[in-house]
Amino acid sequence: MKKVLVSLLIALCSFSLFAQGGAENEVYYLNYKAVAADIYTDEVAPAFEEETGIALKVVTAASNQYTQTLMSELAKNDPPDIFQVNGVVGLQGRINDVAPLENTEFYKLLNDKSTALSANGHVVAIPYALEGFGIIYNDAIMREYFALPDKAVDISSAEEIKSFEDLKAVVEDMTKHKEELGIDGVFASTAMAPGSDWRWTTHLMNLPLYAEFSENSEGLDAVSAGLAATEFDFKYNENFKQLFDLYLDNSTVSRALVTSRTIADAMAEFALGRCVMVQNGNWATIQILGVDGNVVNADDIKFMPVYMGLEGEEEQGICIGTENYFCINSHISDEDKANADKYLTWLFSSPTGKDLVVNRLGFIADYSSLEDTEPSDVLAVEMQRWMGKEGTKTIPWVFSCIPSDQWKMDFGSALLEYVNGTMEWSEVVNVAVSSWAREAELAGR
């Protein structure tokens, strides 16, 4: 009996040590981007464990639910080691949860150290990817349209679209020819199912925010002016409305059906050739080429700016910036912090990690270790083309100054009511203005 008890104790101790070792040798990353979830779990995690012996646990938050998921996960006994904040506003709510990063190997790789975010005298959030968004179009169908003998526009290629006036003329004429072109609509469905309205509440809103805060900057750049703004007048609401209406009235589905459509539905419509255009970012390459039955040639996936009739838009480029900042949890052990740093450094500097970053995740990142790499992702290449286009002005991501997620939810709800015909546009504007004032005050601006 004594021998049996001793054996059991030894086994239990061994199991306990193994379990502790497993916990200490696992990095938990709470992922923000749902489109990259499978790449992290199926490719990044196995490669990292094979090369370092450290397991990588990846949990992906549901679309538009990252803030709530992060709060819940941080409260658990086994919280994330690495998480993301979306800029200065997002960092404000996590000040007590972020560890100093200035002495990490990962931070040393960053070329422009001024792009990192600081708090309480420490670097606490490091940007990991520049991204760009605009109107994505299928150039094969565009060329087919421009070859029509009875088209109603004088221009002969998508590259000649330089303004909202040009875009509107092309889109409305393409709608008249949609049967000849074999499409259900020019634009993918204006998806507004729960979790899918971020393209309108943040990305489409970026242009009115940029225009208004550029004018009211008092010497600051538009982002800095927006971060300090206690008021948002939505001065360019009619510009927003006319492009939003163009999307709605020339899409694959009627206004009555947009509440049931998700971003995944919209990207599938584009991939299957049912539409010509969709507003989205360079991360959408995965969504397009990964759709079963995809008929779009990678070389035909192109970007154009989001035109809505703002002054000077003839020289406007696509919107480029980042809300992608890695943080390491301040509440975990020093060993777990070291493993988190090891993972991030491996991802952005090892040969395997760099290949995954550039060619699978599609990140365009400002790291010394990536200077010898070129992206193969077609929309990342398009993004770089627009960044280097002579005479073109890149539009920064001003939506990072939105005072809270609540503002986005308020504005999104009002937009949905407008689409459904239960709210006048003037009321939508009032919601945007009043919610901003309230949320800015709550944020201490």
C-alpha positions in Angstrom: 0.0 0.0 0.0 2.9 2.4 0.9 4.5 1.7 -2.5 1.2 2.4 -4.3 0.7 5.7 -2.4 4.3 6.8 -3.1 3.8 6.0 -6.8 0.6 8.0 -6.9 2.3 10.9 -5.2 5.1 10.9 -7.6 2.7 10.7 -10.5 0.7 13.6 -9.2 3.8 15.7 -8.6 5.0 14.9 -12.1 1.6 15.9 -13.5 1.6 19.1 -11.5 5.1 20.0 -12.7 4.1 19.2 -16.3 1.0 21.4 -16.0 2.9 24.3 -14.5 5.6 23.9 -17.2 2.9 23.9 -19.9 1.4 27.1 -18.4 4.7 28.8 -18.2 5.6 27.8 -21.7 2.5 29.0 -23.4 1.9 32.5 -24.9 -1.8 33.6 -24.9 -2.6 36.1 -27.7 -6.0 37.7 -27.9 -6.4 38.3 -31.6 -8.4 41.3 -33.0 -8.6 40.4 -36.6 -11.2 37.7 -37.4 -10.0 37.4 -41.0 -6.6 36.2 -39.8 -7.9 33.8 -37.2 -7.2 30.6 -39.2 -3.7 31.8 -40.2 -2.8 32.3 -36.5 -4.1 29.0 -35.3 -3.2 26.8 -38.3 0.1 28.3 -39.4 1.6 30.8 -36.9 1.0 28.8 -33.8 2.4 25.4 -35.0 5.5 27.1 -36.5 6.3 29.1 -33.4 6.0 26.0 -31.2 8.1 23.9 -33.5 10.9 26.4 -33.6 10.9 27.6 -30.0 9.2 24.9 -28.0 6.7 27.4 -26.6 3.0 26.9 -27.3 0.9 29.7 -28.8 -2.7 30.0 -27.7 -4.8 32.2 -30.0 -8.3 33.4 -29.1 -10.1 35.6 -31.6 -12.7 38.0 -30.5 -16.0 38.2 -32.4 -16.2 41.1 -34.9 -16.8 44.4 -33.2 -16.6 42.8 -29.8 -12.9 43.1 -29.0 -13.2 45.6 -26.2 -15.8 43.6 -24.3 -13.9 40.3 -24.9 -10.7 41.9 -23.7 -12.3 43.2 -20.5 -13.7 39.7 -19.8 -10.5 37.8 -20.6 -8.3 40.1 -18.5 -10.5 39.4 -15.5 -9.8 35.6 -15.7 -7.2 33.6 -13.9 -5.4 32.9 -17.2 -5.5 36.3 -18.9 -4.0 37.1 -22.3 -0.2 37.7 -22.3 -0.5 39.8 -25.5 -3.5 42.0 -26.5 -4.2 44.9 -28.7 -5.3 48.5 -28.3 -6.6 50.6 -31.2 -4.7 53.8 -30.4 -4.7 56.6 -27.8 -8.4 56.3 -27.1 -8.2 52.5 -26.7 -5.1 52.8 -24.5 -6.8 55.1 -22.0 -9.0 52.3 -20.8 -6.1 49.9 -20.4 -3.5 52.1 -18.6 -3.3 49.8 -15.6 -3.0 46.6 -17.7 0.0 47.5 -20.0 3.6 46.6 -19.2 6.7 48.7 -20.1 8.1 47.7 -23.4 11.1 49.9 -23.9 13.6 47.2 -23.0 12.0 44.4 -25.1 13.7 42.9 -28.1 10.5 43.5 -30.0 10.6 47.3 -29.4 14.3 47.4 -30.6 13.2 46.2 -34.0 10.9 49.2 -34.5 12.4 51.8 -36.9 10.5 54.9 -35.9 10.3 54.8 -32.2 8.0 57.9 -32.1 5.1 55.8 -33.5 4.9 53.8 -30.3 2.5 54.9 -27.6 3.6 55.9 -24.1 2.0 56.2 -20.7 3.4 57.0 -17.2 6.8 57.5 -18.7 7.0 54.1 -20.4 6.5 52.8 -23.9 3.5 50.5 -23.6 2.0 49.9 -27.1 3.9 49.2 -30.3 2.4 49.5 -33.8 2.7 46.4 -35.8 1.0 47.1 -39.2 0.2 50.0 -41.5 -3.1 49.3 -43.3 -5.0 51.0 -46.0 -8.6 51.1 -47.1 -10.5 52.4 -50.0 -12.9 51.2 -52.7 -11.7 47.8 -53.9 -12.7 47.0 -57.5 -12.5 44.2 -60.0 -10.6 45.6 -62.9 -11.6 42.8 -65.3 -15.3 43.8 -65.0 -14.3 47.5 -65.1 -12.4 47.0 -68.4 -15.4 45.1 -69.8 -17.7 48.0 -68.9 -15.3 50.6 -70.4 -15.3 48.6 -73.7 -19.0 48.9 -74.1 -19.9 50.9 -77.2 -22.9 52.6 -75.6 -21.4 53.6 -72.2 -22.5 57.0 -71.0 -19.1 58.3 -69.7 -16.2 59.8 -71.5 -13.4 58.2 -69.4 -12.0 54.9 -70.5 -10.5 53.3 -67.4 -10.9 53.1 -63.6 -7.7 55.0 -63.2 -9.4 58.0 -64.6 -12.0 58.2 -61.9 -10.8 61.1 -59.8 -13.9 62.4 -58.0 -17.3 61.6 -56.6 -18.9 63.0 -59.8 -16.8 60.6 -61.9 -17.6 57.7 -59.6 -21.3 58.4 -59.5 -21.5 58.6 -63.3 -19.7 55.3 -63.8 -21.6 53.5 -61.1 -25.1 54.6 -62.2 -24.3 53.7 -65.9 -22.9 50.3 -64.9 -26.1 49.6 -63.0 -28.0 50.2 -66.3 -25.7 47.7 -68.0 -25.6 45.1 -65.1 -27.2 42.3 -67.1 -24.6 42.7 -69.9 -21.9 42.7 -67.3 -23.3 39.6 -65.5 -23.5 41.3 -62.1 -26.3 41.7 -59.5 -25.1 45.2 -58.6 -22.1 47.5 -58.8 -21.4 47.5 -55.1 -21.4 44.6 -52.7 -24.3 44.7 -50.2 -24.0 47.5 -47.7 -23.8 45.0 -44.9 -25.3 46.2 -41.6 -25.9 43.0 -39.7 -24.7 43.2 -36.0 -20.9 43.5 -36.0 -20.6 44.6 -39.7 -21.4 48.3 -39.6 -17.8 49.3 -38.8 -17.1 50.1 -42.4 -19.5 53.0 -42.2 -19.2 54.1 -38.6 -15.4 54.3 -38.7 -13.9 53.9 -42.3 -16.5 55.9 -44.3 -16.7 58.4 -41.5 -12.9 58.9 -41.7 -13.2 61.4 -44.6 -15.7 63.8 -42.9 -13.6 63.6 -39.8 -10.5 64.4 -41.7 -12.1 67.3 -43.6 -13.6 68.9 -40.4 -10.6 68.5 -38.1 -8.1 69.6 -40.7 -10.0 72.9 -40.9 -10.3 73.2 -37.1 -6.8 72.0 -36.2 -5.3 75.3 -35.0 -1.8 74.2 -36.0 -2.3 70.5 -35.1 -2.7 67.6 -37.5 -6.2 66.3 -38.0 -5.7 63.3 -35.7 -4.4 65.4 -32.8 -7.1 68.0 -33.3 -9.7 65.2 -33.3 -8.3 63.6 -30.1 -8.8 66.9 -28.3 -12.2 67.7 -29.8 -15.1 68.1 -27.4 -17.4 68.7 -30.3 -18.0 67.2 -33.8 -20.3 69.2 -36.0 -20.5 66.6 -38.8 -20.1 69.5 -41.2 -19.6 67.2 -44.2 -22.6 65.0 -43.4 -24.1 65.5 -46.9 -20.9 64.2 -48.5 -21.1 61.1 -46.3 -24.8 60.7 -47.2 -24.4 61.0 -51.0 -21.7 58.2 -51.1 -23.6 56.0 -48.6 -26.8 56.4 -50.8 -24.8 55.5 -53.9 -23.7 52.3 -52.2 -27.3 51.5 -51.1 -29.0 52.3 -54.4 -26.5 50.4 -56.7 -25.7 47.3 -54.7 -26.5 43.6 -55.0 -29.5 43.8 -52.6 -32.2 46.3 -51.7 -32.1 48.5 -48.6 -34.6 46.2 -47.0 -32.1 43.3 -47.0 -28.9 45.0 -45.7 -29.7 44.3 -42.0 -29.3 40.6 -42.8 -26.0 40.9 -44.7 -22.6 40.6 -43.0 -19.2 41.7 -44.2 -18.4 38.1 -45.1 -21.5 38.1 -47.4 -20.3 41.3 -49.1 -16.8 39.9 -49.7 -18.2 36.7 -51.0 -20.3 38.6 -53.5 -17.2 40.4 -54.7 -15.2 37.1 -54.9 -17.9 35.4 -56.9 -18.1 38.2 -59.4 -21.6 39.3 -58.4 -20.5 42.9 -58.0 -17.6 45.2 -59.1 -16.8 47.2 -56.1 -16.7 46.9 -52.3 -15.3 49.3 -49.6 -12.7 47.6 -47.5 -9.0 47.4 -46.6 -5.9 45.6 -47.7 -6.7 42.8 -45.3 -9.5 41.8 -47.6 -7.3 39.9 -50.0 -7.6 36.8 -47.7 -11.4 37.1 -47.7 -11.6 37.4 -51.5 -9.1 34.8 -52.6 -10.1 32.4 -49.9 -13.8 32.1 -50.9 -14.8 28.8 -52.4 -15.6 29.4 -56.1 -13.7 32.7 -56.2 -13.6 33.9 -59.9 -11.5 37.1 -59.4 -8.0 37.0 -60.7 -5.6 38.4 -58.1 -4.1 40.8 -60.6 -7.5 42.4 -61.1 -8.0 43.3 -57.5 -7.3 47.1 -57.3 -7.9 50.1 -55.0 -9.3 53.5 -55.6 -9.9 56.3 -53.0 -13.2 56.8 -51.2 -14.6 59.7 -53.1 -17.5 61.7 -51.6 -17.2 65.1 -53.2 -14.8 66.8 -50.7 -12.7 69.7 -51.9 -9.4 68.7 -53.5 -10.3 65.0 -53.7 -8.8 64.9 -57.2 -5.4 64.6 -55.5 -6.7 62.3 -52.7 -5.2 58.9 -52.1 -6.4 56.0 -50.0 -6.7 56.1 -46.2 -3.6 54.7 -44.5 -2.8 54.4 -40.9 -3.0 52.0 -38.0 -5.1 51.0 -35.0 -3.0 48.0 -34.5 -0.8 48.2 -31.3 0.5 45.2 -29.4 0.6 45.4 -25.6 1.9 42.9 -23.0 -0.1 42.3 -19.9 1.4 44.0 -16.9 -0.2 41.5 -14.5 1.6 38.3 -15.7 4.9 36.9 -14.4 8.2 38.1 -15.6 8.8 34.8 -17.3 5.5 35.1 -19.2 6.4 38.6 -20.3 9.7 37.3 -21.6 7.9 34.6 -23.5 5.5 37.2 -25.0 8.5 39.3 -26.1 10.1 36.2 -27.6 7.0 35.4 -29.6 6.6 38.9 -31.0 10.3 39.1 -31.8 10.2 35.7 -33.5 7.2 36.7 -35.6 8.8 39.8 -36.9 12.4 38.8 -37.2 12.8 35.0 -37.8 12.7 33.8 -41.4 9.6 31.8 -40.8 7.9 34.6 -38.9 8.7 37.2 -41.5 7.3 35.1 -44.3 4.1 34.7 -42.3 3.9 38.4 -41.5 4.5 39.6 -45.1 2.9 36.8 -47.2 0.2 35.4 -45.1 -0.9 38.0 -42.6 -0.2 40.8 -45.1 1.3 43.2 -42.6 3.2 46.3 -43.9 5.3 47.0 -40.8 8.1 49.5 -40.0 10.7 47.1 -38.6 14.4 46.9 -39.4 14.1 43.1 -39.7 11.6 43.5 -42.6 13.6 45.9 -44.8 14.6 43.1 -47.1 11.1 41.8 -47.7 8.5 42.6 -50.4 4.8 41.9 -49.9 3.1 39.4 -52.3 -0.4 40.3 -51.1 -2.0 42.1 -54.0 -3.8 44.7 -51.9 -0.7 45.4 -49.9 1.1 46.0 -53.2 -1.7 48.3 -54.2 -1.4 50.1 -50.9 2.3 50.7 -51.4 1.6 51.9 -55.0 -0.9 54.5 -53.7 1.6 55.6 -51.0 4.2 56.2 -53.6 1.9 57.8 -56.2 3.2 61.2 -57.3 0.8 64.1 -56.7 -1.4 62.1 -54.4 -2.1 62.8 -50.7 -2.6 59.9 -48.3 -5.5 60.4 -45.9 -4.6 59.5 -42.3 -6.8 57.4 -40.0 -8.6 60.2 -38.2 -11.3 57.8 -36.9 -8.9 56.9 -34.1 -10.1 60.1 -32.5 -13.7 58.9 -32.0 -14.2 59.3 -28.3 -15.7 55.8 -27.5 -17.2 52.6 -28.9 -20.5 53.9 -27.6 -20.4 56.7 -30.2 -19.9 54.1 -32.9 -22.9 52.1 -31.6 -25.1 55.2 -31.4 -24.2 56.3 -34.9 -24.5 52.8 -36.3 -28.0 52.4 -34.8 -29.0 55.8 -36.3 -27.7 54.8 -39.7 -29.7 51.6 -39.6 -32.8 53.5 -38.9 -32.1 55.8 -41.8 -31.7 52.8 -44.1 -35.0 51.3 -42.8 -36.8 54.6 -43.4 -37.6 55.2 -39.7 -35.3 58.2 -39.2 -34.7 61.3 -41.2 -31.1 62.1 -42.2 -31.2 65.3 -40.1 -31.9 63.1 -37.0 -28.9 60.9 -37.9 -26.7 64.0 -37.9 -28.1 65.1 -34.5 -27.3 61.7 -33.0 -23.7 61.9 -34.3 -23.3 65.4 -32.9 -25.0 64.9 -29.5 -23.4 61.5 -28.8 -19.9 62.9 -29.6 -20.4 65.8 -27.0 -21.6 63.3 -24.4 -18.9 60.7 -24.9 -16.1 63.3 -25.2 -17.1 64.7 -21.8 -17.2 61.2 -20.3 -13.7 60.6 -21.7 -12.5 63.7 -19.9 -11.7 65.9 -22.9 
